[in-house]
């Protein structure tokens, strides 16, 4: 049985972060650690031994130098390359389209490297040790049923995932009494709205909808069996065509679109695992000082060594 591996989505250029360099490689720790170093460190403690970074080919040298060489001291490291040439036989793109095709496209970029179950995370989010423990335990002890695929996600309370410096995108989750995901709605630009809650607008700020602080949201932390690769690849062309019809230059196929399609057809169950930890990340450049301070405090408390990889 293949041990679960970790797939890290690290190909984004982070336009809201300033557009200059990759926020995934921005130093956050005393020894140059990036935010992703802390997630990889937590993943290793949870039991993961292999990490697959999904990056752009032209960033390989920089990524290997700034992240890969450190992480290789504690994990087996592999690389997958997200390219507009990959999967292009499955869909017709508008002339001049250069924007990546979403998180499903990114995950499928690693389909030739993943042999068994796997977890998926963003490179620019801090999830906390508990999240990696619960997802690794789930993947280690669950397999697909003949009649239904068995997946999982780690959810967070919305109030613990908001920033003071602008809106964030979150998947608002609805679960049943058994803790299984029933639906997930992508909400863009959620802002803080007092008392730990948030708000979003569908009409450019004319009207707002309030979300309580304890609303369960997805932070793109998924646990999949290998079956997800085949299911996502089969669904990708249709979902991409639909996305491009709605927005030719920006339409994408995010993981929740695939999940929604599978849930609607009764092809999968997704266990909603919860984390009580506070998220933090660098959605906006102004977020960095608070992230650096939070990591400094966690290091002082003994949660992390000052030099994660002993370099």
C-alpha positions in Angstrom: 0.0 0.0 0.0 1.4 3.4 -1.0 1.7 5.8 1.9 -0.2 9.1 1.4 1.7 11.9 -0.3 1.3 15.7 -0.1 0.6 17.8 -3.2 1.4 21.5 -2.8 -0.1 23.9 -5.3 2.7 26.5 -5.7 2.3 27.8 -9.3 0.3 30.9 -8.5 2.0 34.3 -9.1 0.0 36.0 -6.3 -1.3 39.1 -8.2 -3.1 40.4 -5.1 0.2 40.2 -3.2 1.8 42.7 -5.4 2.6 41.0 -8.7 6.3 41.1 -8.3 7.8 37.9 -7.1 6.4 34.6 -5.9 4.8 35.0 -2.4 5.4 31.3 -1.9 9.1 32.0 -1.7 9.0 35.1 0.5 11.0 34.7 3.7 9.0 34.5 6.9 11.3 32.8 9.4 14.7 33.6 11.0 16.6 31.2 8.7 14.8 32.2 5.5 11.9 29.8 5.8 8.9 30.4 3.6 5.4 29.9 4.9 5.3 26.6 3.0 8.3 25.3 5.1 6.1 25.3 8.2 3.3 23.3 6.4 5.8 20.8 5.1 7.3 20.5 8.6 3.9 19.9 10.1 3.1 17.3 7.3 6.3 15.4 8.0 5.5 15.3 11.8 2.0 13.9 10.8 3.5 11.1 8.8 3.9 12.3 5.2 7.3 11.4 3.7 6.9 12.6 0.1 5.9 16.1 -1.1 5.1 17.0 -4.8 5.4 20.6 -5.6 3.3 21.8 -8.5 5.1 24.8 -10.0 5.7 26.5 -13.3 8.7 25.1 -15.3 10.3 28.5 -15.7 10.4 28.9 -11.9 12.0 25.6 -11.2 15.6 26.8 -10.6 14.5 29.5 -8.1 12.0 27.2 -6.3 14.6 24.5 -5.9 17.1 26.9 -4.5 14.9 28.7 -2.1 12.5 25.9 -1.0 13.4 22.5 -2.4 17.0 22.3 -1.1 15.7 22.9 2.5 12.8 20.6 2.4 14.9 17.8 0.9 16.6 17.5 4.3 13.4 16.1 5.7 11.2 14.9 2.9 11.4 13.2 -0.5 10.7 16.0 -3.0 9.3 15.7 -6.5 8.2 18.3 -9.0 5.2 18.6 -11.3 4.9 21.4 -13.8 1.6 23.2 -14.5 1.6 24.1 -18.1 -1.0 25.5 -20.6 0.2 22.8 -23.0 -0.9 20.1 -20.6 -4.6 18.9 -21.1 -5.0 21.3 -24.0 -6.2 18.5 -26.2 -9.3 18.3 -24.0 -10.5 21.9 -24.5 -10.4 24.8 -26.9 -8.9 27.9 -25.3 -9.5 31.5 -26.4 -6.6 32.9 -28.4 -4.1 34.5 -26.1 -5.4 32.9 -22.9 -2.4 32.7 -20.5 -4.1 32.5 -17.1 -3.8 29.1 -15.5 -6.9 26.9 -15.5 -7.6 26.5 -11.8 -6.7 24.2 -8.9 -8.1 21.1 -10.7 -5.7 21.8 -13.6 -2.9 22.1 -11.0 -3.7 18.9 -9.3 -3.9 17.0 -12.6 -0.4 18.3 -13.4 0.8 15.8 -10.8 -1.3 12.8 -12.0 1.7 10.9 -13.3 3.5 11.2 -10.0 0.7 10.2 -7.6 0.2 6.5 -7.2 -2.1 6.3 -4.2 -3.9 8.5 -1.8 -2.8 12.1 -1.4 -3.6 15.4 0.3 -3.7 18.8 -1.4 -2.8 22.2 0.1 -2.1 25.7 -1.0 1.5 27.0 -0.7 0.5 30.3 0.8 -1.7 29.2 3.7 -0.7 28.2 7.2 -3.0 25.3 8.3 -1.5 24.2 11.6 -0.3 20.8 12.9 -3.7 19.4 13.7 -5.0 19.7 10.2 -2.2 17.5 8.9 -2.7 14.9 11.6 -6.4 14.5 10.9 -6.0 14.3 7.1 -3.1 11.9 7.3 -5.0 9.6 9.7 -8.1 9.7 7.4 -6.1 8.7 4.3 -4.2 6.0 6.2 -7.4 4.3 7.4 -9.9 4.9 4.5 -10.2 3.5 1.0 -12.8 3.9 -1.7 -16.0 1.8 -1.5 -17.1 -0.1 -4.6 -20.2 2.2 -4.9 -18.8 5.5 -3.7 -15.4 7.2 -3.5 -14.2 8.3 -0.1 -12.6 11.7 0.2 -12.1 14.3 3.0 -11.5 18.0 3.5 -10.3 20.0 6.5 -12.6 22.8 7.3 -12.1 26.0 9.4 -14.3 28.4 11.1 -14.7 31.5 8.9 -13.8 33.9 11.7 -10.4 32.3 12.1 -9.6 32.7 8.4 -10.2 36.4 7.7 -7.6 39.2 7.3 -7.7 42.9 8.2 -6.2 43.8 4.8 -8.9 43.0 2.3 -11.2 40.3 1.0 -10.5 36.6 0.8 -12.0 33.8 -1.2 -13.5 30.9 0.7 -15.6 27.8 0.0 -18.7 28.0 2.2 -19.6 24.5 3.2 -22.8 22.8 4.1 -22.7 19.5 5.9 -25.3 16.9 7.1 -25.7 15.6 10.6 -23.2 12.8 9.9 -20.5 15.3 9.0 -20.5 14.7 5.3 -20.2 17.6 2.8 -23.4 18.3 1.0 -22.4 21.4 -0.9 -19.6 24.0 -1.2 -20.2 27.5 -2.6 -17.2 29.6 -3.6 -17.6 33.2 -2.2 -15.2 35.8 -3.4 -14.0 38.8 -1.5 -15.3 38.0 2.0 -14.4 40.8 4.3 -14.5 41.1 8.1 -17.9 42.1 9.4 -17.5 42.5 13.2 -18.1 39.9 16.0 -15.8 37.4 14.2 -18.0 37.1 11.1 -17.7 38.1 7.5 -19.7 39.5 4.6 -19.7 39.2 0.9 -21.4 40.9 -2.0 -22.7 39.6 -5.3 -23.4 43.0 -6.8 -20.3 45.0 -6.4 -21.0 46.2 -2.9 -24.6 47.4 -3.4 -25.8 44.7 -1.0 -24.0 42.4 1.5 -24.7 39.0 3.0 -23.5 38.3 6.5 -21.8 35.0 7.4 -21.4 34.0 11.1 -17.9 33.5 12.4 -18.5 29.8 13.0 -19.4 29.1 9.4 -17.5 26.1 8.1 -15.3 27.1 5.1 -12.8 25.2 2.9 -9.2 26.4 2.7 -8.4 24.1 -0.2 -7.1 21.3 2.1 -8.3 18.1 0.6 -7.7 14.4 1.1 -8.2 12.2 -2.0 -7.9 8.6 -3.0 -6.1 8.0 -6.3 -9.5 7.7 -7.9 -9.8 11.5 -7.8 -7.2 11.9 -10.6 -9.2 9.8 -13.0 -12.5 11.4 -12.0 -11.1 14.9 -12.3 -9.5 14.3 -15.7 -12.8 12.8 -17.0 -14.8 15.8 -15.8 -12.3 18.5 -16.7 -13.2 19.1 -20.4 -16.9 19.7 -19.7 -16.3 21.9 -16.7 -13.7 23.9 -18.5 -15.9 24.5 -21.5 -18.6 25.8 -19.1 -16.2 28.0 -17.3 -14.9 29.5 -20.5 -18.3 30.2 -21.8 -19.0 32.3 -18.7 -15.6 34.0 -18.8 -13.2 33.2 -21.6 -10.2 35.0 -20.2 -10.6 34.1 -16.5 -12.8 31.0 -16.3 -11.2 28.2 -14.2 -12.0 24.8 -12.9 -11.5 24.8 -9.2 -11.5 21.6 -7.1 -15.0 22.4 -5.6 -16.5 22.3 -9.1 -15.4 18.7 -9.5 -16.5 17.8 -6.0 -19.9 19.3 -6.5 -20.3 17.3 -9.7 -19.4 14.1 -8.0 -21.7 14.8 -5.0 -24.6 15.6 -7.3 -24.2 12.3 -9.1 -23.7 10.3 -5.9 -20.2 9.3 -6.9 -18.4 10.4 -3.8 -18.7 11.1 -0.1 -16.5 13.9 1.4 -15.9 13.8 5.2 -15.7 17.2 6.7 -12.8 17.1 9.2 -12.6 20.2 11.3 -9.6 22.2 12.7 -9.9 24.5 15.6 -6.7 26.3 14.7 -6.4 29.8 13.4 -5.4 30.1 9.7 -3.1 32.8 8.6 -1.6 33.5 5.2 -0.3 36.1 2.8 -3.2 36.8 0.6 -2.2 40.5 0.6 1.3 42.0 1.1 0.1 43.8 4.2 -0.5 40.4 5.8 3.2 39.6 6.1 4.1 41.4 9.4 1.3 39.6 11.2 2.3 36.2 9.8 6.0 36.8 10.7 4.9 37.7 14.3 2.6 34.7 14.6 5.4 32.3 13.5 7.8 34.0 15.9 5.4 33.4 18.7 4.8 29.8 17.8 8.5 29.2 17.7 8.9 30.8 21.1 6.2 28.5 22.4 8.2 25.5 21.2 5.9 24.4 18.4 8.7 24.8 15.9 12.5 24.9 16.1 14.0 28.2 15.1 15.8 26.5 12.2 13.2 24.1 10.8 15.6 22.0 8.6 18.8 22.5 10.5 20.6 24.3 7.8 
